[in-house]
Amino acid sequence: MLPIIIPTPKYDFSEWEEQVATYQKHLDSLSREKNRLHLVPFNPNKVTRDELMAMGIPEKPASNWANYLRKGGHFRKPEDVGKIYGLSDSISEKLVPFVRMVEDTMPRVKRIVKNRPLRKSSAVKKPRLQAAVPDKIAIPVVDLNRADSVDLEKLPGIGPVLAGRIVKYRRLLGGYYSVGQLKEVYGLRGEHYNKALPYLKVAKDSLHPIQINFASLGDLARHPYINYREAKAVVNKREKLGKIESFDVLEDIFLPEKVEKLHPYIIFAP
């Protein structure tokens, strides 16, 4: 009698591996920041690049902070430090309790008016001179792919926090190919978009697409339009085929609406 061979069941651990990798990355980030930061009270509008680095702020966001101030940028409240490009949300949250917004504390001098005798009202009163009303400041049209957070703050409906998020999302995307993508920025509501829309344009030649035949799993998964499962499926298919030549090969991975969004960001280079 022949023995019965029971095939070994196959299990899909991809979701579990993704969760473990994400959690480990979070722990590593917290550990690095805990050992790196040496925070002290500071004025965000007067702090220097060297002082920021002495507190443990990485060189890149420290330089961006200094450039922001040099270009006329100004922090109005402690939470505004989160708009600095390259500064992680976890670090900016740790900075907020140490921010000291120094205001003018000089006492105002009251003008003392001596009592003067009342004058008889004249029959004809002289007309008062009206102060000249300045013309409205013209708002320039900005390119979403070239503007920094200072430029974006000048737009109606865009504050410091939203300006920082727009720049960060642009970096993750690899550039905007449509002004409408601004609606995908976290916290940007319809009224913000409608106010800023007349002053926005997009230069599509500023995009930084992904070479899908050479990009790593991490590079693919970091793009806002590609999740970890899809990125891993692309890598597996690339290893199987040797080269991916068009989106037709990826139709079993991406839905049609996802393919349409990815078109400007993917290059099928040999």
C-alpha positions in Angstrom: 0.0 0.0 0.0 1.4 3.4 -1.0 1.8 6.0 1.7 -0.4 9.1 1.5 1.7 12.2 0.9 0.2 15.4 2.4 1.5 18.5 0.8 3.0 21.1 3.1 0.6 24.1 3.3 2.0 27.5 2.1 1.5 30.5 4.2 1.7 34.2 3.2 3.8 36.1 5.7 4.0 39.3 3.6 1.6 41.3 5.8 3.3 40.1 9.0 6.8 40.9 7.6 5.5 44.4 6.6 4.2 45.1 10.1 7.4 43.8 11.8 9.6 46.0 9.5 7.5 49.1 10.1 7.5 48.6 13.9 11.3 48.0 13.9 11.9 51.1 11.8 9.8 53.1 14.3 11.8 51.7 17.3 15.1 52.4 15.6 14.0 56.0 14.8 12.9 56.6 18.4 16.2 55.2 19.8 18.3 57.4 17.5 16.4 60.5 18.4 16.5 59.8 22.1 20.3 59.4 22.1 20.8 62.3 19.8 18.6 65.2 21.1 19.9 67.6 23.8 17.2 70.1 23.9 17.3 73.5 25.7 14.9 76.5 25.6 15.4 78.6 22.4 13.9 81.3 20.3 13.0 79.7 16.9 13.3 83.1 15.1 16.8 83.8 16.4 18.4 80.4 16.7 21.4 79.6 14.5 22.3 76.6 12.5 25.2 75.7 14.9 22.9 76.0 17.9 20.3 73.7 16.3 23.0 71.1 15.5 24.3 71.4 19.1 20.8 70.3 20.3 21.0 67.3 18.1 19.0 68.5 15.1 20.4 66.8 11.9 22.5 69.0 9.6 20.1 69.1 6.7 17.0 70.4 8.6 19.2 72.7 10.6 20.5 74.3 7.4 16.9 74.5 6.0 15.9 76.3 9.2 18.7 78.9 8.9 17.8 79.4 5.2 14.1 79.9 6.1 15.0 82.7 8.6 17.5 84.3 6.2 14.7 84.5 3.5 12.4 86.4 5.9 10.5 83.4 7.3 9.0 83.9 10.8 7.5 81.5 13.4 4.3 82.8 14.9 3.7 80.0 17.4 5.7 77.0 18.7 3.9 74.5 16.5 5.2 76.3 13.4 8.6 74.5 13.7 6.9 71.5 12.1 7.0 73.3 8.7 10.8 73.0 8.4 11.6 70.8 5.4 13.4 67.6 6.4 12.5 67.9 10.1 10.6 64.7 11.2 7.3 65.1 13.0 8.6 63.2 16.0 11.5 65.7 16.5 9.3 68.8 15.9 6.9 67.5 18.6 9.8 67.2 21.0 11.0 70.8 20.2 7.6 72.5 20.9 7.9 72.5 24.7 11.3 74.1 24.5 10.2 76.9 22.1 10.2 80.4 23.7 8.4 83.1 21.6 10.1 86.3 22.9 7.8 89.3 22.5 8.3 93.0 23.0 8.1 93.6 26.8 9.0 97.3 26.7 6.3 99.3 28.6 4.3 101.6 26.4 4.6 105.3 27.2 1.3 107.0 27.7 0.9 110.3 26.1 -0.2 112.9 28.7 -2.5 115.6 27.3 -2.8 118.8 29.2 -6.2 120.4 29.7 -6.6 123.1 27.1 -9.3 125.7 27.0 -12.2 124.8 24.7 -12.2 126.7 21.5 -15.4 128.1 20.0 -16.5 126.1 17.0 -16.0 127.9 13.8 -18.7 128.1 11.3 -16.7 126.3 8.7 -14.8 123.2 9.7 -11.7 122.3 7.8 -11.9 118.9 6.1 -9.8 116.1 7.6 -7.1 114.7 5.5 -7.7 111.0 4.8 -4.7 108.7 5.0 -3.7 107.2 1.7 -5.0 103.6 1.3 -2.1 101.4 0.0 -2.8 99.3 -3.0 -3.3 95.6 -2.5 -0.1 93.6 -2.6 0.0 91.6 -5.8 0.3 87.8 -5.2 2.7 86.1 -7.6 1.9 82.8 -9.3 4.2 80.1 -7.9 5.3 76.8 -9.3 4.4 73.9 -7.0 7.6 72.1 -8.0 10.0 75.0 -7.4 8.5 77.0 -4.5 9.8 76.6 -1.0 7.7 76.9 2.2 8.3 80.7 2.4 6.9 81.2 -1.1 3.9 79.0 -0.4 3.1 80.9 2.9 2.4 84.0 0.8 -0.6 82.3 -0.9 -4.1 82.8 0.5 -5.4 79.9 2.5 -1.9 78.4 3.0 -0.3 78.7 6.4 3.1 77.6 7.7 2.0 74.1 8.6 0.3 73.4 5.2 3.3 74.9 3.4 5.6 72.5 5.1 3.3 69.5 4.3 3.1 70.6 0.6 6.9 70.5 0.3 7.2 67.2 2.1 4.5 65.5 -0.1 6.3 66.9 -3.2 9.5 65.1 -2.1 7.7 61.8 -1.6 5.9 62.0 -4.9 8.9 63.1 -6.9 7.2 66.3 -7.9 3.6 67.4 -8.8 2.3 66.8 -12.3 -1.0 68.4 -11.6 -2.2 71.2 -9.3 -5.1 69.0 -8.4 -2.7 66.7 -6.5 -2.6 69.4 -3.8 -5.9 68.0 -2.6 -4.0 64.9 -1.5 -2.0 66.8 1.1 -3.0 65.9 4.6 -5.1 68.7 6.3 -5.6 70.8 3.2 -9.3 71.4 2.9 -11.4 72.5 -0.1 -11.5 76.1 1.0 -7.7 76.2 1.2 -7.3 74.7 -2.3 -9.9 77.1 -3.8 -8.2 80.2 -2.4 -4.7 79.2 -3.6 -5.7 77.7 -7.0 -5.5 81.0 -9.0 -1.9 81.5 -8.0 -0.6 78.0 -8.7 1.1 76.3 -11.7 3.1 73.2 -12.3 6.3 72.7 -14.3 6.1 69.0 -15.3 9.8 69.0 -16.4 10.7 69.0 -12.7 9.4 65.5 -12.0 11.8 62.8 -10.7 10.4 59.5 -11.9 11.3 56.0 -10.7 13.2 53.6 -12.9 11.1 50.5 -12.1 13.7 48.0 -13.3 16.4 49.3 -10.9 14.4 50.7 -7.9 14.7 48.8 -4.6 11.8 47.5 -2.6 12.1 50.4 -0.2 12.2 53.0 -3.0 9.0 51.7 -4.5 7.2 51.3 -1.2 8.0 54.9 -0.2 6.0 56.4 -3.1 2.6 57.6 -1.9 0.8 55.7 -4.8 2.5 52.3 -4.1 2.0 50.3 -0.9 4.3 47.6 0.4 2.4 44.7 -1.0 2.4 46.2 -4.5 6.1 47.1 -4.3 7.0 43.5 -3.3 4.9 42.1 -6.1 6.7 44.4 -8.6 10.1 43.2 -7.4 9.0 39.6 -7.6 7.8 40.0 -11.1 10.9 41.8 -12.1 13.0 38.9 -10.8 10.9 36.5 -12.7 10.8 38.3 -16.0 14.3 39.9 -15.9 12.8 43.2 -17.1 9.5 45.0 -17.0 8.7 46.8 -20.2 5.3 48.3 -19.7 2.3 48.7 -17.5 0.6 45.8 -19.3 2.8 43.4 -17.4 1.6 45.0 -14.1 -2.1 44.9 -14.7 -2.4 42.0 -12.1 -0.8 44.3 -9.5 -2.2 47.8 -10.0 -5.8 48.7 -10.7 -6.5 50.9 -13.8 -7.0 54.1 -11.7 -3.7 53.4 -10.0 -1.9 52.9 -13.3 -3.2 56.3 -14.5 -1.8 58.0 -11.4 1.5 56.3 -11.7 2.1 57.0 -15.4 4.2 60.2 -14.9 6.3 58.6 -12.1 7.4 55.3 -13.8 10.2 54.8 -16.4 10.6 51.4 -18.0 14.3 51.9 -18.8 16.3 48.9 -20.2 
